[in-house]
Amino acid sequence: MRMKKSLKGRLAISYLIIIMMTMVITDFTLVTVLRSYFNDNVREALDNQLSVATSMYEKYYSEDSLEDNVANDEDSFWRQTRASVQIINLQGEVLLDTTGSRPQGVQKSLDILAALEGNKGSVTYSDEVTKEKLMAVSHPLISNGQIVGVLRFITSLNGVNDTMNVIILNFIVFG
């Protein structure tokens, strides 16, 4: 014959299950909020760098065409960043890519399309070759009140992902 479990034992197990579920939900929520916070900080840093670069372009380089600036190696307006830089013309073609692997054809990323419409844009994606998580932020380049192209800064999210992995491990180990 099986012995029936005591009420005290069943109640203890129910409380333990409730506590564990609460911890898992709380940890999941915290990880989601922290990941969003870190990504927003990266996006804001790139956005601030882009604002400085596009302002500098408008003040000092907008007299020449975008293609001339790229051909003449005028890079001081975007050189202050450690991010990868792309300069894209109105047709969506990459004129300059600091990684050295200039994408061919028209770029149709949402951040680029937003910048071509005069807005700021950002997107998070995985590199097709390396599978690395990247974030790209784009701003329009303006000359004489007209959009002449897009300046795009791209950075790796490896640092964010490494930090998040440590935080997740701490949540698992220490609750």
C-alpha positions in Angstrom: 0.0 0.0 0.0 1.1 3.5 -0.8 1.2 6.0 1.9 -0.6 9.2 1.3 1.5 12.3 1.3 0.9 14.5 4.2 -0.7 17.8 3.8 2.4 19.5 5.1 4.6 17.8 2.5 2.3 18.7 -0.4 2.0 22.3 0.8 5.9 22.6 1.1 6.2 21.2 -2.5 3.6 23.7 -3.8 5.4 26.6 -2.1 8.7 25.4 -3.5 7.2 25.3 -7.0 5.7 28.7 -6.7 9.0 30.2 -5.4 11.0 28.5 -8.3 8.5 29.7 -10.9 8.7 33.3 -9.5 12.5 33.2 -9.6 12.5 32.0 -13.2 10.0 34.6 -14.3 11.9 37.4 -12.4 15.2 36.3 -13.8 13.9 36.1 -17.3 12.3 39.6 -17.0 15.5 41.0 -15.6 17.6 39.5 -18.4 15.2 40.9 -21.0 15.3 44.4 -19.4 19.1 44.4 -19.0 19.6 43.3 -22.6 17.3 46.1 -23.9 19.1 48.6 -21.6 22.6 47.6 -22.9 21.4 47.6 -26.5 19.8 51.0 -26.1 23.1 52.4 -24.6 25.0 51.1 -27.6 22.4 52.6 -30.0 22.5 55.9 -28.2 26.4 56.0 -28.3 26.4 55.4 -32.0 23.6 57.9 -32.5 25.5 60.6 -30.7 28.7 59.9 -32.7 26.6 60.0 -35.9 25.0 63.3 -34.9 28.5 64.9 -34.5 29.7 63.4 -37.8 26.7 64.5 -39.8 26.8 68.0 -38.3 30.5 68.2 -39.2 29.7 67.0 -42.8 27.0 69.7 -43.2 29.3 72.4 -41.9 32.6 71.6 -43.7 32.1 69.0 -46.5 28.6 69.6 -48.0 30.0 72.0 -50.7 31.4 69.0 -52.6 29.4 66.0 -53.7 29.3 62.9 -51.6 31.1 61.0 -54.2 33.9 63.6 -54.4 34.3 63.5 -50.6 34.7 59.7 -50.7 37.1 59.9 -53.8 39.2 62.6 -52.1 39.4 60.5 -48.9 37.8 63.2 -46.8 37.4 61.1 -43.7 37.7 63.5 -40.8 34.0 63.9 -40.4 33.5 60.3 -39.5 37.0 59.3 -38.2 36.2 59.9 -34.5 34.4 56.5 -34.1 35.8 53.0 -33.6 32.7 51.6 -35.3 32.8 50.4 -38.9 31.6 53.1 -41.2 29.6 53.0 -44.4 28.7 55.9 -46.7 25.7 55.2 -48.9 24.4 57.2 -51.9 20.8 58.0 -52.6 20.4 54.8 -54.7 21.4 52.7 -51.7 24.8 51.8 -53.1 27.7 51.6 -50.6 30.4 54.1 -51.7 32.7 53.5 -48.8 33.0 50.6 -46.2 35.9 50.8 -43.7 35.9 47.0 -43.3 37.3 46.8 -46.8 34.5 44.4 -48.0 32.2 46.8 -49.7 28.8 45.2 -50.3 27.7 45.2 -53.9 24.2 46.2 -55.1 21.5 48.2 -53.4 21.3 48.0 -49.6 17.7 47.7 -48.4 18.2 47.6 -44.7 15.5 49.3 -42.6 18.0 51.7 -41.0 19.2 52.8 -44.4 15.7 53.2 -45.8 14.8 55.3 -42.8 17.8 57.6 -43.3 17.1 58.0 -47.0 13.7 59.3 -45.9 15.3 61.8 -43.6 15.0 59.9 -40.3 17.4 58.2 -38.0 17.4 54.4 -38.3 18.8 51.5 -36.5 18.8 47.7 -36.9 20.3 44.7 -35.1 21.3 41.8 -37.3 23.7 38.9 -37.6 26.5 39.1 -40.1 25.9 36.6 -43.0 29.5 35.4 -43.0 30.7 35.5 -39.3 27.2 35.1 -37.7 28.3 37.9 -35.3 25.5 40.0 -33.8 25.9 43.6 -35.1 24.0 46.9 -34.6 23.9 49.5 -37.3 22.7 53.1 -36.9 22.2 55.4 -39.9 21.6 59.1 -40.3 21.0 61.1 -43.4 23.8 63.3 -44.8 22.4 66.7 -45.8 23.8 69.2 -48.2 22.0 72.5 -48.9 18.8 71.2 -47.2 18.8 68.1 -49.4 19.6 64.5 -48.5 22.6 63.4 -50.4 23.3 60.1 -48.8 23.5 58.1 -45.6 26.2 57.8 -43.0 26.0 54.4 -41.2 28.0 53.2 -38.1 28.1 49.5 -37.4 29.4 47.9 -34.2 29.6 44.4 -32.8 27.4 43.4 -29.9 29.9 40.8 -28.7 30.7 42.9 -25.6 27.0 43.2 -24.7 26.5 39.5 -25.3 29.5 38.5 -23.2 28.2 40.7 -20.3 24.8 39.3 -20.6 26.2 35.7 -20.5 28.0 36.5 -17.2 24.8 38.1 -15.8 22.7 35.0 -16.8 25.3 32.7 -15.3 25.1 34.6 -12.1 21.3 34.4 -12.1 21.5 30.7 -12.6 24.2 30.1 -10.0 23.0 32.5 -7.3 19.3 32.6 -8.1 
